[in-house]
């Protein structure tokens, strides 16, 4: 599935967005989970700066 998302981002307007993956610690189990989102290029640094 990730290949489809990345492939679609390489065409036309998709270049204005980036797929970001953030490692977050689960409050219940203490294990790390990976949170994936697609954000505009201008907001990538803000995405990683915010907590959650």
C-alpha positions as protocol buffer text, in pm:
chain_id: "A"
residue {
  index: 1
  type: UNK
  ca { x: 0 y: 0 z: 0 }
}
residue {
  index: 2
  type: UNK
  ca { x: 282 y: 242 z: 75 }
}
residue {
  index: 3
  type: UNK
  ca { x: 407 y: 210 z: -281 }
}
residue {
  index: 4
  type: UNK
  ca { x: 73 y: 332 z: -415 }
}
residue {
  index: 5
  type: UNK
  ca { x: 74 y: 635 z: -187 }
}
residue {
  index: 6
  type: UNK
  ca { x: 432 y: 727 z: -271 }
}
residue {
  index: 7
  type: UNK
  ca { x: 376 y: 672 z: -643 }
}
residue {
  index: 8
  type: UNK
  ca { x: 70 y: 896 z: -644 }
}
residue {
  index: 9
  type: UNK
  ca { x: 262 y: 1170 z: -462 }
}
residue {
  index: 10
  type: UNK
  ca { x: 520 y: 1190 z: -743 }
}
residue {
  index: 11
  type: UNK
  ca { x: 270 y: 1318 z: -1001 }
}
residue {
  index: 12
  type: UNK
  ca { x: 155 y: 1679 z: -1042 }
}
residue {
  index: 13
  type: UNK
  ca { x: 33 y: 1839 z: -722 }
}
residue {
  index: 14
  type: UNK
  ca { x: 154 y: 1551 z: -510 }
}
residue {
  index: 15
  type: UNK
  ca { x: 500 y: 1703 z: -499 }
}
residue {
  index: 16
  type: UNK
  ca { x: 364 y: 1961 z: -255 }
}
residue {
  index: 17
  type: UNK
  ca { x: 313 y: 1688 z: 7 }
}
residue {
  index: 18
  type: UNK
  ca { x: 542 y: 1452 z: 200 }
}
residue {
  index: 19
  type: UNK
  ca { x: 477 y: 1122 z: 371 }
}
residue {
  index: 20
  type: UNK
  ca { x: 611 y: 1140 z: 726 }
}
residue {
  index: 21
  type: UNK
  ca { x: 660 y: 860 z: 976 }
}
residue {
  index: 22
  type: UNK
  ca { x: 689 y: 944 z: 1346 }
}
residue {
  index: 23
  type: UNK
  ca { x: 783 y: 705 z: 1626 }
}
residue {
  index: 24
  type: UNK
  ca { x: 558 y: 754 z: 1931 }
}
residue {
  index: 25
  type: UNK
  ca { x: 570 y: 578 z: 2267 }
}
residue {
  index: 26
  type: UNK
  ca { x: 238 y: 416 z: 2361 }
}
residue {
  index: 27
  type: UNK
  ca { x: 111 y: 534 z: 2701 }
}
residue {
  index: 28
  type: UNK
  ca { x: -56 y: 198 z: 2775 }
}
residue {
  index: 29
  type: UNK
  ca { x: 214 y: -56 z: 2696 }
}
residue {
  index: 30
  type: UNK
  ca { x: 525 y: 160 z: 2676 }
}
residue {
  index: 31
  type: UNK
  ca { x: 609 y: 9 z: 2335 }
}
residue {
  index: 32
  type: UNK
  ca { x: 689 y: 231 z: 2040 }
}
residue {
  index: 33
  type: UNK
  ca { x: 442 y: 262 z: 1755 }
}
residue {
  index: 34
  type: UNK
  ca { x: 482 y: 428 z: 1417 }
}
residue {
  index: 35
  type: UNK
  ca { x: 239 y: 698 z: 1311 }
}
residue {
  index: 36
  type: UNK
  ca { x: 224 y: 775 z: 935 }
}
residue {
  index: 37
  type: UNK
  ca { x: 69 y: 1087 z: 784 }
}
residue {
  index: 38
  type: UNK
  ca { x: 81 y: 1288 z: 465 }
}
residue {
  index: 39
  type: UNK
  ca { x: 144 y: 1658 z: 529 }
}
residue {
  index: 40
  type: UNK
  ca { x: 221 y: 1964 z: 314 }
}
residue {
  index: 41
  type: UNK
  ca { x: 594 y: 2027 z: 269 }
}
residue {
  index: 42
  type: UNK
  ca { x: 572 y: 2356 z: 461 }
}
residue {
  index: 43
  type: UNK
  ca { x: 439 y: 2181 z: 774 }
}
residue {
  index: 44
  type: UNK
  ca { x: 687 y: 1891 z: 802 }
}
residue {
  index: 45
  type: UNK
  ca { x: 902 y: 2056 z: 1071 }
}
residue {
  index: 46
  type: UNK
  ca { x: 593 y: 2160 z: 1268 }
}
residue {
  index: 47
  type: UNK
  ca { x: 460 y: 1803 z: 1250 }
}
residue {
  index: 48
  type: UNK
  ca { x: 773 y: 1666 z: 1416 }
}
residue {
  index: 49
  type: UNK
  ca { x: 792 y: 1952 z: 1668 }
}
residue {
  index: 50
  type: UNK
  ca { x: 445 y: 1891 z: 1816 }
}
residue {
  index: 51
  type: UNK
  ca { x: 399 y: 1629 z: 2085 }
}
residue {
  index: 52
  type: UNK
  ca { x: 163 y: 1331 z: 2033 }
}
